[in-house]
Amino acid sequence: MKKLVMSISLVLLVFLGACSGNNAAEKEQKNQTEKTSEKNPANKSQVVDGLKITIKKQEENEKVEGKKKENLYTFTIEGENASSVKKGLG
């Protein structure tokens, strides 16, 4: 009797585990897409420490030397002092 209950439990565990694996992969892919879209704040302003910063242009360039591959990320920003105290953007 114990062997029957254990084997049924094991079969159900494997079956339910296999069914839920696909949903986890889809959720992971959806989360990656959402994170990527959050990282691309084109022309959205953020106020940091009294400075209003806007990203104007983003570029990604790939450099390949032999087997070594490097990515170069460049971006152009615009800063505006939003506080009453003089601050620099450096």
PyMOL Python script that loads the backbone (N, CA, C, O; Angstrom):
from pymol import cmd

cmd.read_pdbstr("""\
ATOM      1  N   MET A   1       0.821  -1.182   0.000  1.00  0.00           N
ATOM      2  CA  MET A   1       0.000   0.000   0.000  1.00  0.00           C
ATOM      3  C   MET A   1       0.877   1.263   0.000  1.00  0.00           C
ATOM      4  O   MET A   1       0.595   2.213  -0.731  1.00  0.00           O
ATOM      5  N   LYS A   2       1.943   1.273   0.822  1.00  0.00           N
ATOM      6  CA  LYS A   2       2.832   2.421   0.869  1.00  0.00           C
ATOM      7  C   LYS A   2       3.521   2.638  -0.470  1.00  0.00           C
ATOM      8  O   LYS A   2       3.698   3.776  -0.905  1.00  0.00           O
ATOM      9  N   LYS A   3       3.912   1.546  -1.123  1.00  0.00           N
ATOM     10  CA  LYS A   3       4.582   1.654  -2.415  1.00  0.00           C
ATOM     11  C   LYS A   3       3.636   2.241  -3.457  1.00  0.00           C
ATOM     12  O   LYS A   3       4.067   3.031  -4.297  1.00  0.00           O
ATOM     13  N   LEU A   4       2.370   1.877  -3.421  1.00  0.00           N
ATOM     14  CA  LEU A   4       1.386   2.386  -4.364  1.00  0.00           C
ATOM     15  C   LEU A   4       1.186   3.888  -4.163  1.00  0.00           C
ATOM     16  O   LEU A   4       1.158   4.643  -5.135  1.00  0.00           O
ATOM     17  N   VAL A   5       1.049   4.318  -2.933  1.00  0.00           N
ATOM     18  CA  VAL A   5       0.869   5.745  -2.640  1.00  0.00           C
ATOM     19  C   VAL A   5       2.118   6.527  -3.036  1.00  0.00           C
ATOM     20  O   VAL A   5       2.016   7.611  -3.611  1.00  0.00           O
ATOM     21  N   MET A   6       3.274   5.990  -2.736  1.00  0.00           N
ATOM     22  CA  MET A   6       4.529   6.660  -3.091  1.00  0.00           C
ATOM     23  C   MET A   6       4.694   6.771  -4.602  1.00  0.00           C
ATOM     24  O   MET A   6       5.108   7.817  -5.100  1.00  0.00           O
ATOM     25  N   SER A   7       4.378   5.719  -5.329  1.00  0.00           N
ATOM     26  CA  SER A   7       4.536   5.747  -6.782  1.00  0.00           C
ATOM     27  C   SER A   7       3.526   6.704  -7.416  1.00  0.00           C
ATOM     28  O   SER A   7       3.875   7.417  -8.357  1.00  0.00           O
ATOM     29  N   ILE A   8       2.286   6.737  -6.927  1.00  0.00           N
ATOM     30  CA  ILE A   8       1.298   7.683  -7.462  1.00  0.00           C
ATOM     31  C   ILE A   8       1.743   9.112  -7.165  1.00  0.00           C
ATOM     32  O   ILE A   8       1.631   9.987  -8.025  1.00  0.00           O
ATOM     33  N   SER A   9       2.236   9.350  -5.981  1.00  0.00           N
ATOM     34  CA  SER A   9       2.723  10.682  -5.619  1.00  0.00           C
ATOM     35  C   SER A   9       3.880  11.107  -6.513  1.00  0.00           C
ATOM     36  O   SER A   9       3.943  12.253  -6.957  1.00  0.00           O
ATOM     37  N   LEU A  10       4.785  10.185  -6.770  1.00  0.00           N
ATOM     38  CA  LEU A  10       5.939  10.485  -7.610  1.00  0.00           C
ATOM     39  C   LEU A  10       5.509  10.804  -9.037  1.00  0.00           C
ATOM     40  O   LEU A  10       6.015  11.752  -9.638  1.00  0.00           O
ATOM     41  N   VAL A  11       4.582  10.023  -9.582  1.00  0.00           N
ATOM     42  CA  VAL A  11       4.094  10.259 -10.947  1.00  0.00           C
ATOM     43  C   VAL A  11       3.403  11.613 -11.023  1.00  0.00           C
ATOM     44  O   VAL A  11       3.636  12.363 -11.971  1.00  0.00           O
ATOM     45  N   LEU A  12       2.564  11.944 -10.055  1.00  0.00           N
ATOM     46  CA  LEU A  12       1.880  13.240 -10.054  1.00  0.00           C
ATOM     47  C   LEU A  12       2.881  14.390  -9.921  1.00  0.00           C
ATOM     48  O   LEU A  12       2.742  15.421 -10.580  1.00  0.00           O
ATOM     49  N   LEU A  13       3.873  14.209  -9.080  1.00  0.00           N
ATOM     50  CA  LEU A  13       4.885  15.244  -8.898  1.00  0.00           C
ATOM     51  C   LEU A  13       5.642  15.521 -10.196  1.00  0.00           C
ATOM     52  O   LEU A  13       5.853  16.679 -10.556  1.00  0.00           O
ATOM     53  N   VAL A  14       6.045  14.476 -10.890  1.00  0.00           N
ATOM     54  CA  VAL A  14       6.764  14.631 -12.154  1.00  0.00           C
ATOM     55  C   VAL A  14       5.861  15.251 -13.208  1.00  0.00           C
ATOM     56  O   VAL A  14       6.288  16.138 -13.947  1.00  0.00           O
ATOM     57  N   PHE A  15       4.626  14.797 -13.286  1.00  0.00           N
ATOM     58  CA  PHE A  15       3.691  15.314 -14.285  1.00  0.00           C
ATOM     59  C   PHE A  15       3.398  16.790 -14.052  1.00  0.00           C
ATOM     60  O   PHE A  15       3.458  17.582 -14.993  1.00  0.00           O
ATOM     61  N   LEU A  16       3.087  17.173 -12.831  1.00  0.00           N
ATOM     62  CA  LEU A  16       2.776  18.569 -12.535  1.00  0.00           C
ATOM     63  C   LEU A  16       4.009  19.460 -12.657  1.00  0.00           C
ATOM     64  O   LEU A  16       3.907  20.618 -13.060  1.00  0.00           O
ATOM     65  N   GLY A  17       5.153  18.922 -12.312  1.00  0.00           N
ATOM     66  CA  GLY A  17       6.387  19.692 -12.467  1.00  0.00           C
ATOM     67  C   GLY A  17       6.717  19.967 -13.916  1.00  0.00           C
ATOM     68  O   GLY A  17       7.194  21.052 -14.248  1.00  0.00           O
ATOM     69  N   ALA A  18       6.470  19.001 -14.784  1.00  0.00           N
ATOM     70  CA  ALA A  18       6.750  19.175 -16.212  1.00  0.00           C
ATOM     71  C   ALA A  18       5.781  20.178 -16.830  1.00  0.00           C
ATOM     72  O   ALA A  18       6.169  20.936 -17.719  1.00  0.00           O
ATOM     73  N   CYS A  19       4.558  20.198 -16.387  1.00  0.00           N
ATOM     74  CA  CYS A  19       3.575  21.138 -16.934  1.00  0.00           C
ATOM     75  C   CYS A  19       3.881  22.571 -16.529  1.00  0.00           C
ATOM     76  O   CYS A  19       3.667  23.490 -17.319  1.00  0.00           O
ATOM     77  N   SER A  20       4.369  22.777 -15.336  1.00  0.00           N
ATOM     78  CA  SER A  20       4.624  24.135 -14.874  1.00  0.00           C
ATOM     79  C   SER A  20       5.930  24.689 -15.426  1.00  0.00           C
ATOM     80  O   SER A  20       6.122  25.903 -15.361  1.00  0.00           O
ATOM     81  N   GLY A  21       6.821  23.899 -15.952  1.00  0.00           N
ATOM     82  CA  GLY A  21       8.102  24.368 -16.466  1.00  0.00           C
ATOM     83  C   GLY A  21       7.962  25.307 -17.641  1.00  0.00           C
ATOM     84  O   GLY A  21       8.736  26.257 -17.751  1.00  0.00           O
ATOM     85  N   ASN A  22       7.015  25.083 -18.515  1.00  0.00           N
ATOM     86  CA  ASN A  22       6.827  25.942 -19.677  1.00  0.00           C
ATOM     87  C   ASN A  22       6.356  27.328 -19.269  1.00  0.00           C
ATOM     88  O   ASN A  22       6.794  28.325 -19.843  1.00  0.00           O
ATOM     89  N   ASN A  23       5.485  27.400 -18.302  1.00  0.00           N
ATOM     90  CA  ASN A  23       5.008  28.703 -17.846  1.00  0.00           C
ATOM     91  C   ASN A  23       6.128  29.509 -17.224  1.00  0.00           C
ATOM     92  O   ASN A  23       6.181  30.726 -17.399  1.00  0.00           O
ATOM     93  N   ALA A  24       7.013  28.865 -16.512  1.00  0.00           N
ATOM     94  CA  ALA A  24       8.136  29.574 -15.900  1.00  0.00           C
ATOM     95  C   ALA A  24       9.049  30.165 -16.974  1.00  0.00           C
ATOM     96  O   ALA A  24       9.532  31.288 -16.826  1.00  0.00           O
ATOM     97  N   ALA A  25       9.286  29.427 -18.038  1.00  0.00           N
ATOM     98  CA  ALA A  25      10.136  29.935 -19.122  1.00  0.00           C
ATOM     99  C   ALA A  25       9.465  31.121 -19.813  1.00  0.00           C
ATOM    100  O   ALA A  25      10.135  32.093 -20.163  1.00  0.00           O
ATOM    101  N   GLU A  26       8.168  31.051 -20.010  1.00  0.00           N
ATOM    102  CA  GLU A  26       7.453  32.165 -20.638  1.00  0.00           C
ATOM    103  C   GLU A  26       7.466  33.396 -19.739  1.00  0.00           C
ATOM    104  O   GLU A  26       7.632  34.516 -20.222  1.00  0.00           O
ATOM    105  N   LYS A  27       7.292  33.195 -18.436  1.00  0.00           N
ATOM    106  CA  LYS A  27       7.327  34.317 -17.502  1.00  0.00           C
ATOM    107  C   LYS A  27       8.705  34.948 -17.473  1.00  0.00           C
ATOM    108  O   LYS A  27       8.822  36.171 -17.398  1.00  0.00           O
ATOM    109  N   GLU A  28       9.758  34.129 -17.531  1.00  0.00           N
ATOM    110  CA  GLU A  28      11.125  34.640 -17.531  1.00  0.00           C
ATOM    111  C   GLU A  28      11.369  35.500 -18.770  1.00  0.00           C
ATOM    112  O   GLU A  28      11.973  36.569 -18.680  1.00  0.00           O
ATOM    113  N   GLN A  29      10.900  35.032 -19.922  1.00  0.00           N
ATOM    114  CA  GLN A  29      11.078  35.789 -21.154  1.00  0.00           C
ATOM    115  C   GLN A  29      10.291  37.096 -21.088  1.00  0.00           C
ATOM    116  O   GLN A  29      10.779  38.129 -21.547  1.00  0.00           O
ATOM    117  N   LYS A  30       9.093  37.070 -20.531  1.00  0.00           N
ATOM    118  CA  LYS A  30       8.287  38.275 -20.407  1.00  0.00           C
ATOM    119  C   LYS A  30       8.954  39.271 -19.467  1.00  0.00           C
ATOM    120  O   LYS A  30       8.952  40.473 -19.731  1.00  0.00           O
ATOM    121  N   ASN A  31       9.527  38.773 -18.365  1.00  0.00           N
ATOM    122  CA  ASN A  31      10.219  39.646 -17.426  1.00  0.00           C
ATOM    123  C   ASN A  31      11.437  40.288 -18.067  1.00  0.00           C
ATOM    124  O   ASN A  31      11.713  41.463 -17.827  1.00  0.00           O
ATOM    125  N   GLN A  32      12.174  39.529 -18.884  1.00  0.00           N
ATOM    126  CA  GLN A  32      13.349  40.079 -19.578  1.00  0.00           C
ATOM    127  C   GLN A  32      12.925  41.199 -20.521  1.00  0.00           C
ATOM    128  O   GLN A  32      13.598  42.226 -20.615  1.00  0.00           O
ATOM    129  N   THR A  33      11.792  40.996 -21.229  1.00  0.00           N
ATOM    130  CA  THR A  33      11.301  42.014 -22.147  1.00  0.00           C
ATOM    131  C   THR A  33      10.909  43.267 -21.392  1.00  0.00           C
ATOM    132  O   THR A  33      11.204  44.375 -21.841  1.00  0.00           O
ATOM    133  N   GLU A  34      10.248  43.114 -20.252  1.00  0.00           N
ATOM    134  CA  GLU A  34       9.857  44.264 -19.456  1.00  0.00           C
ATOM    135  C   GLU A  34      11.068  44.999 -18.917  1.00  0.00           C
ATOM    136  O   GLU A  34      11.081  46.230 -18.899  1.00  0.00           O
ATOM    137  N   LYS A  35      12.088  44.270 -18.475  1.00  0.00           N
ATOM    138  CA  LYS A  35      13.298  44.904 -17.960  1.00  0.00           C
ATOM    139  C   LYS A  35      14.006  45.672 -19.058  1.00  0.00           C
ATOM    140  O   LYS A  35      14.516  46.766 -18.816  1.00  0.00           O
ATOM    141  N   THR A  36      14.046  45.117 -20.265  1.00  0.00           N
ATOM    142  CA  THR A  36      14.689  45.794 -21.381  1.00  0.00           C
ATOM    143  C   THR A  36      13.967  47.085 -21.708  1.00  0.00           C
ATOM    144  O   THR A  36      14.608  48.107 -21.952  1.00  0.00           O
ATOM    145  N   SER A  37      12.639  47.055 -21.718  1.00  0.00           N
ATOM    146  CA  SER A  37      11.896  48.264 -22.024  1.00  0.00           C
ATOM    147  C   SER A  37      12.054  49.300 -20.921  1.00  0.00           C
ATOM    148  O   SER A  37      12.023  50.497 -21.206  1.00  0.00           O
ATOM    149  N   GLU A  38      12.225  48.874 -19.656  1.00  0.00           N
ATOM    150  CA  GLU A  38      12.459  49.811 -18.571  1.00  0.00           C
ATOM    151  C   GLU A  38      13.833  50.443 -18.676  1.00  0.00           C
ATOM    152  O   GLU A  38      14.010  51.589 -18.264  1.00  0.00           O
ATOM    153  N   LYS A  39      14.808  49.731 -19.216  1.00  0.00           N
ATOM    154  CA  LYS A  39      16.166  50.248 -19.326  1.00  0.00           C
ATOM    155  C   LYS A  39      16.310  51.236 -20.472  1.00  0.00           C
ATOM    156  O   LYS A  39      17.333  51.914 -20.567  1.00  0.00           O
ATOM    157  N   ASN A  40      15.330  51.336 -21.330  1.00  0.00           N
ATOM    158  CA  ASN A  40      15.411  52.203 -22.495  1.00  0.00           C
ATOM    159  C   ASN A  40      14.505  53.411 -22.306  1.00  0.00           C
ATOM    160  O   ASN A  40      13.471  53.508 -22.967  1.00  0.00           O
ATOM    161  N   PRO A  41      14.868  54.338 -21.418  1.00  0.00           N
ATOM    162  CA  PRO A  41      14.002  55.482 -21.157  1.00  0.00           C
ATOM    163  C   PRO A  41      14.249  56.615 -22.146  1.00  0.00           C
ATOM    164  O   PRO A  41      14.691  57.693 -21.748  1.00  0.00           O
ATOM    165  N   ALA A  42      13.971  56.388 -23.424  1.00  0.00           N
ATOM    166  CA  ALA A  42      14.248  57.379 -24.452  1.00  0.00           C
ATOM    167  C   ALA A  42      13.481  58.665 -24.169  1.00  0.00           C
ATOM    168  O   ALA A  42      12.253  58.666 -24.094  1.00  0.00           O
ATOM    169  N   ASN A  43      14.225  59.762 -24.014  1.00  0.00           N
ATOM    170  CA  ASN A  43      13.681  61.094 -23.789  1.00  0.00           C
ATOM    171  C   ASN A  43      12.811  61.197 -22.539  1.00  0.00           C
ATOM    172  O   ASN A  43      11.922  62.047 -22.490  1.00  0.00           O
ATOM    173  N   LYS A  44      13.040  60.358 -21.529  1.00  0.00           N
ATOM    174  CA  LYS A  44      12.348  60.491 -20.253  1.00  0.00           C
ATOM    175  C   LYS A  44      13.300  61.167 -19.283  1.00  0.00           C
ATOM    176  O   LYS A  44      14.483  60.831 -19.223  1.00  0.00           O
ATOM    177  N   SER A  45      12.788  62.106 -18.536  1.00  0.00           N
ATOM    178  CA  SER A  45      13.613  62.852 -17.596  1.00  0.00           C
ATOM    179  C   SER A  45      13.557  62.214 -16.223  1.00  0.00           C
ATOM    180  O   SER A  45      12.524  61.694 -15.802  1.00  0.00           O
ATOM    181  N   GLN A  46      14.695  62.265 -15.525  1.00  0.00           N
ATOM    182  CA  GLN A  46      14.810  61.814 -14.144  1.00  0.00           C
ATOM    183  C   GLN A  46      15.488  62.925 -13.351  1.00  0.00           C
ATOM    184  O   GLN A  46      16.443  63.541 -13.824  1.00  0.00           O
ATOM    185  N   VAL A  47      14.994  63.173 -12.158  1.00  0.00           N
ATOM    186  CA  VAL A  47      15.625  64.153 -11.286  1.00  0.00           C
ATOM    187  C   VAL A  47      16.461  63.398 -10.268  1.00  0.00           C
ATOM    188  O   VAL A  47      15.938  62.606  -9.484  1.00  0.00           O
ATOM    189  N   VAL A  48      17.775  63.653 -10.285  1.00  0.00           N
ATOM    190  CA  VAL A  48      18.705  62.992  -9.384  1.00  0.00           C
ATOM    191  C   VAL A  48      19.517  64.062  -8.677  1.00  0.00           C
ATOM    192  O   VAL A  48      20.239  64.827  -9.315  1.00  0.00           O
ATOM    193  N   ASP A  49      19.396  64.114  -7.351  1.00  0.00           N
ATOM    194  CA  ASP A  49      20.165  65.040  -6.522  1.00  0.00           C
ATOM    195  C   ASP A  49      20.036  66.486  -7.013  1.00  0.00           C
ATOM    196  O   ASP A  49      21.020  67.227  -7.031  1.00  0.00           O
ATOM    197  N   GLY A  50      18.842  66.880  -7.405  1.00  0.00           N
ATOM    198  CA  GLY A  50      18.602  68.246  -7.836  1.00  0.00           C
ATOM    199  C   GLY A  50      18.958  68.529  -9.277  1.00  0.00           C
ATOM    200  O   GLY A  50      18.874  69.679  -9.708  1.00  0.00           O
ATOM    201  N   LEU A  51      19.357  67.513 -10.048  1.00  0.00           N
ATOM    202  CA  LEU A  51      19.679  67.683 -11.459  1.00  0.00           C
ATOM    203  C   LEU A  51      18.659  66.923 -12.311  1.00  0.00           C
ATOM    204  O   LEU A  51      18.417  65.737 -12.087  1.00  0.00           O
ATOM    205  N   LYS A  52      18.071  67.606 -13.277  1.00  0.00           N
ATOM    206  CA  LYS A  52      17.136  66.970 -14.195  1.00  0.00           C
ATOM    207  C   LYS A  52      17.943  66.433 -15.376  1.00  0.00           C
ATOM    208  O   LYS A  52      18.542  67.201 -16.130  1.00  0.00           O
ATOM    209  N   ILE A  53      17.954  65.097 -15.529  1.00  0.00           N
ATOM    210  CA  ILE A  53      18.780  64.449 -16.541  1.00  0.00           C
ATOM    211  C   ILE A  53      17.877  63.787 -17.575  1.00  0.00           C
ATOM    212  O   ILE A  53      16.959  63.043 -17.230  1.00  0.00           O
ATOM    213  N   THR A  54      18.151  64.067 -18.847  1.00  0.00           N
ATOM    214  CA  THR A  54      17.393  63.494 -19.956  1.00  0.00           C
ATOM    215  C   THR A  54      18.352  62.783 -20.899  1.00  0.00           C
ATOM    216  O   THR A  54      19.356  63.363 -21.312  1.00  0.00           O
ATOM    217  N   ILE A  55      18.057  61.539 -21.243  1.00  0.00           N
ATOM    218  CA  ILE A  55      18.871  60.789 -22.200  1.00  0.00           C
ATOM    219  C   ILE A  55      18.369  61.123 -23.596  1.00  0.00           C
ATOM    220  O   ILE A  55      17.200  60.901 -23.912  1.00  0.00           O
ATOM    221  N   LYS A  56      19.253  61.657 -24.426  1.00  0.00           N
ATOM    222  CA  LYS A  56      18.872  62.084 -25.770  1.00  0.00           C
ATOM    223  C   LYS A  56      19.102  61.002 -26.820  1.00  0.00           C
ATOM    224  O   LYS A  56      18.242  60.780 -27.672  1.00  0.00           O
ATOM    225  N   LYS A  57      20.253  60.324 -26.772  1.00  0.00           N
ATOM    226  CA  LYS A  57      20.617  59.379 -27.821  1.00  0.00           C
ATOM    227  C   LYS A  57      21.368  58.214 -27.209  1.00  0.00           C
ATOM    228  O   LYS A  57      22.252  58.409 -26.375  1.00  0.00           O
ATOM    229  N   GLN A  58      21.016  56.984 -27.626  1.00  0.00           N
ATOM    230  CA  GLN A  58      21.703  55.796 -27.145  1.00  0.00           C
ATOM    231  C   GLN A  58      22.195  54.999 -28.343  1.00  0.00           C
ATOM    232  O   GLN A  58      21.488  54.860 -29.341  1.00  0.00           O
ATOM    233  N   GLU A  59      23.411  54.478 -28.237  1.00  0.00           N
ATOM    234  CA  GLU A  59      23.987  53.653 -29.299  1.00  0.00           C
ATOM    235  C   GLU A  59      24.706  52.460 -28.690  1.00  0.00           C
ATOM    236  O   GLU A  59      25.242  52.535 -27.584  1.00  0.00           O
ATOM    237  N   GLU A  60      24.708  51.359 -29.430  1.00  0.00           N
ATOM    238  CA  GLU A  60      25.473  50.182 -29.041  1.00  0.00           C
ATOM    239  C   GLU A  60      26.297  49.754 -30.241  1.00  0.00           C
ATOM    240  O   GLU A  60      25.744  49.437 -31.294  1.00  0.00           O
ATOM    241  N   ASN A  61      27.616  49.743 -30.090  1.00  0.00           N
ATOM    242  CA  ASN A  61      28.521  49.345 -31.160  1.00  0.00           C
ATOM    243  C   ASN A  61      29.266  48.083 -30.748  1.00  0.00           C
ATOM    244  O   ASN A  61      29.623  47.914 -29.582  1.00  0.00           O
ATOM    245  N   GLU A  62      29.494  47.207 -31.707  1.00  0.00           N
ATOM    246  CA  GLU A  62      30.164  45.941 -31.435  1.00  0.00           C
ATOM    247  C   GLU A  62      31.564  45.972 -32.048  1.00  0.00           C
ATOM    248  O   GLU A  62      31.736  46.343 -33.209  1.00  0.00           O
ATOM    249  N   LYS A  63      32.554  45.580 -31.258  1.00  0.00           N
ATOM    250  CA  LYS A  63      33.935  45.542 -31.718  1.00  0.00           C
ATOM    251  C   LYS A  63      34.423  44.110 -31.603  1.00  0.00           C
ATOM    252  O   LYS A  63      34.328  43.505 -30.535  1.00  0.00           O
ATOM    253  N   VAL A  64      34.948  43.560 -32.700  1.00  0.00           N
ATOM    254  CA  VAL A  64      35.403  42.179 -32.715  1.00  0.00           C
ATOM    255  C   VAL A  64      36.893  42.163 -33.055  1.00  0.00           C
ATOM    256  O   VAL A  64      37.308  42.689 -34.088  1.00  0.00           O
ATOM    257  N   GLU A  65      37.686  41.559 -32.182  1.00  0.00           N
ATOM    258  CA  GLU A  65      39.107  41.362 -32.430  1.00  0.00           C
ATOM    259  C   GLU A  65      39.393  39.883 -32.284  1.00  0.00           C
ATOM    260  O   GLU A  65      39.491  39.376 -31.167  1.00  0.00           O
ATOM    261  N   GLY A  66      39.529  39.190 -33.393  1.00  0.00           N
ATOM    262  CA  GLY A  66      39.751  37.746 -33.342  1.00  0.00           C
ATOM    263  C   GLY A  66      38.546  37.047 -32.757  1.00  0.00           C
ATOM    264  O   GLY A  66      37.443  37.133 -33.298  1.00  0.00           O
ATOM    265  N   LYS A  67      38.755  36.353 -31.646  1.00  0.00           N
ATOM    266  CA  LYS A  67      37.654  35.663 -30.970  1.00  0.00           C
ATOM    267  C   LYS A  67      37.020  36.524 -29.883  1.00  0.00           C
ATOM    268  O   LYS A  67      35.976  36.166 -29.337  1.00  0.00           O
ATOM    269  N   LYS A  68      37.642  37.647 -29.570  1.00  0.00           N
ATOM    270  CA  LYS A  68      37.153  38.508 -28.505  1.00  0.00           C
ATOM    271  C   LYS A  68      36.117  39.490 -29.045  1.00  0.00           C
ATOM    272  O   LYS A  68      36.359  40.168 -30.044  1.00  0.00           O
ATOM    273  N   LYS A  69      34.975  39.562 -28.389  1.00  0.00           N
ATOM    274  CA  LYS A  69      33.880  40.425 -28.812  1.00  0.00           C
ATOM    275  C   LYS A  69      33.562  41.396 -27.675  1.00  0.00           C
ATOM    276  O   LYS A  69      33.357  40.976 -26.537  1.00  0.00           O
ATOM    277  N   GLU A  70      33.521  42.697 -27.986  1.00  0.00           N
ATOM    278  CA  GLU A  70      33.239  43.716 -26.987  1.00  0.00           C
ATOM    279  C   GLU A  70      32.099  44.603 -27.476  1.00  0.00           C
ATOM    280  O   GLU A  70      31.974  44.868 -28.671  1.00  0.00           O
ATOM    281  N   ASN A  71      31.279  45.052 -26.548  1.00  0.00           N
ATOM    282  CA  ASN A  71      30.213  45.993 -26.860  1.00  0.00           C
ATOM    283  C   ASN A  71      30.563  47.348 -26.268  1.00  0.00           C
ATOM    284  O   ASN A  71      31.018  47.436 -25.127  1.00  0.00           O
ATOM    285  N   LEU A  72      30.353  48.395 -27.038  1.00  0.00           N
ATOM    286  CA  LEU A  72      30.602  49.758 -26.595  1.00  0.00           C
ATOM    287  C   LEU A  72      29.260  50.482 -26.557  1.00  0.00           C
ATOM    288  O   LEU A  72      28.581  50.610 -27.576  1.00  0.00           O
ATOM    289  N   TYR A  73      28.891  50.949 -25.378  1.00  0.00           N
ATOM    290  CA  TYR A  73      27.630  51.649 -25.204  1.00  0.00           C
ATOM    291  C   TYR A  73      27.920  53.133 -25.061  1.00  0.00           C
ATOM    292  O   TYR A  73      28.709  53.532 -24.206  1.00  0.00           O
ATOM    293  N   THR A  74      27.292  53.948 -25.886  1.00  0.00           N
ATOM    294  CA  THR A  74      27.445  55.387 -25.797  1.00  0.00           C
ATOM    295  C   THR A  74      26.064  56.025 -25.695  1.00  0.00           C
ATOM    296  O   THR A  74      25.088  55.518 -26.249  1.00  0.00           O
ATOM    297  N   PHE A  75      25.999  57.138 -24.983  1.00  0.00           N
ATOM    298  CA  PHE A  75      24.738  57.848 -24.862  1.00  0.00           C
ATOM    299  C   PHE A  75      25.014  59.329 -24.673  1.00  0.00           C
ATOM    300  O   PHE A  75      26.057  59.720 -24.148  1.00  0.00           O
ATOM    301  N   THR A  76      24.067  60.146 -25.108  1.00  0.00           N
ATOM    302  CA  THR A  76      24.153  61.584 -24.978  1.00  0.00           C
ATOM    303  C   THR A  76      23.079  62.020 -23.994  1.00  0.00           C
ATOM    304  O   THR A  76      21.918  61.629 -24.113  1.00  0.00           O
ATOM    305  N   ILE A  77      23.475  62.832 -23.020  1.00  0.00           N
ATOM    306  CA  ILE A  77      22.514  63.284 -22.026  1.00  0.00           C
ATOM    307  C   ILE A  77      22.446  64.799 -22.014  1.00  0.00           C
ATOM    308  O   ILE A  77      23.355  65.486 -22.480  1.00  0.00           O
ATOM    309  N   GLU A  78      21.360  65.299 -21.475  1.00  0.00           N
ATOM    310  CA  GLU A  78      21.187  66.727 -21.277  1.00  0.00           C
ATOM    311  C   GLU A  78      20.845  66.939 -19.812  1.00  0.00           C
ATOM    312  O   GLU A  78      19.964  66.264 -19.281  1.00  0.00           O
ATOM    313  N   GLY A  79      21.519  67.855 -19.158  1.00  0.00           N
ATOM    314  CA  GLY A  79      21.297  68.099 -17.740  1.00  0.00           C
ATOM    315  C   GLY A  79      20.831  69.511 -17.482  1.00  0.00           C
ATOM    316  O   GLY A  79      21.249  70.450 -18.159  1.00  0.00           O
ATOM    317  N   GLU A  80      19.958  69.656 -16.496  1.00  0.00           N
ATOM    318  CA  GLU A  80      19.444  70.965 -16.115  1.00  0.00           C
ATOM    319  C   GLU A  80      19.387  71.023 -14.591  1.00  0.00           C
ATOM    320  O   GLU A  80      18.930  70.077 -13.949  1.00  0.00           O
ATOM    321  N   ASN A  81      19.844  72.120 -14.018  1.00  0.00           N
ATOM    322  CA  ASN A  81      19.826  72.281 -12.578  1.00  0.00           C
ATOM    323  C   ASN A  81      18.394  72.577 -12.139  1.00  0.00           C
ATOM    324  O   ASN A  81      17.828  73.600 -12.525  1.00  0.00           O
ATOM    325  N   ALA A  82      17.806  71.694 -11.338  1.00  0.00           N
ATOM    326  CA  ALA A  82      16.426  71.857 -10.883  1.00  0.00           C
ATOM    327  C   ALA A  82      16.368  72.343  -9.440  1.00  0.00           C
ATOM    328  O   ALA A  82      15.278  72.471  -8.882  1.00  0.00           O
ATOM    329  N   SER A  83      17.509  72.613  -8.829  1.00  0.00           N
ATOM    330  CA  SER A  83      17.521  73.073  -7.442  1.00  0.00           C
ATOM    331  C   SER A  83      17.972  74.523  -7.379  1.00  0.00           C
ATOM    332  O   SER A  83      18.390  75.099  -8.383  1.00  0.00           O
ATOM    333  N   SER A  84      17.882  75.102  -6.200  1.00  0.00           N
ATOM    334  CA  SER A  84      18.285  76.485  -6.026  1.00  0.00           C
ATOM    335  C   SER A  84      19.791  76.641  -5.762  1.00  0.00           C
ATOM    336  O   SER A  84      20.310  77.756  -5.742  1.00  0.00           O
ATOM    337  N   VAL A  85      20.481  75.514  -5.560  1.00  0.00           N
ATOM    338  CA  VAL A  85      21.917  75.502  -5.280  1.00  0.00           C
ATOM    339  C   VAL A  85      22.669  75.210  -6.583  1.00  0.00           C
ATOM    340  O   VAL A  85      22.226  74.396  -7.393  1.00  0.00           O
ATOM    341  N   LYS A  86      23.819  75.887  -6.778  1.00  0.00           N
ATOM    342  CA  LYS A  86      24.611  75.643  -7.966  1.00  0.00           C
ATOM    343  C   LYS A  86      25.184  74.221  -7.903  1.00  0.00           C
ATOM    344  O   LYS A  86      25.778  73.829  -6.898  1.00  0.00           O
ATOM    345  N   LYS A  87      25.002  73.462  -8.973  1.00  0.00           N
ATOM    346  CA  LYS A  87      25.547  72.119  -9.073  1.00  0.00           C
ATOM    347  C   LYS A  87      26.081  71.932 -10.480  1.00  0.00           C
ATOM    348  O   LYS A  87      25.599  72.541 -11.436  1.00  0.00           O
ATOM    349  N   GLY A  88      27.081  71.084 -10.586  1.00  0.00           N
ATOM    350  CA  GLY A  88      27.660  70.779 -11.875  1.00  0.00           C
ATOM    351  C   GLY A  88      27.356  69.364 -12.310  1.00  0.00           C
ATOM    352  O   GLY A  88      27.070  68.488 -11.493  1.00  0.00           O
ATOM    353  N   LEU A  89      27.422  69.162 -13.590  1.00  0.00           N
ATOM    354  CA  LEU A  89      27.218  67.835 -14.164  1.00  0.00           C
ATOM    355  C   LEU A  89      28.545  67.449 -14.807  1.00  0.00           C
ATOM    356  O   LEU A  89      28.926  67.999 -15.840  1.00  0.00           O
ATOM    357  N   GLY A  90      29.239  66.507 -14.193  1.00  0.00           N
ATOM    358  CA  GLY A  90      30.570  66.203 -14.685  1.00  0.00           C
ATOM    359  C   GLY A  90      30.831  64.768 -14.924  1.00  0.00           C
ATOM    360  O   GLY A  90      31.930  64.401 -15.341  1.00  0.00           O
TER     361      GLY A  90
END
""", "prot")
cmd.dss("prot")
cmd.show_as("cartoon", "prot")
cmd.util.cbc("prot")
cmd.orient("prot")
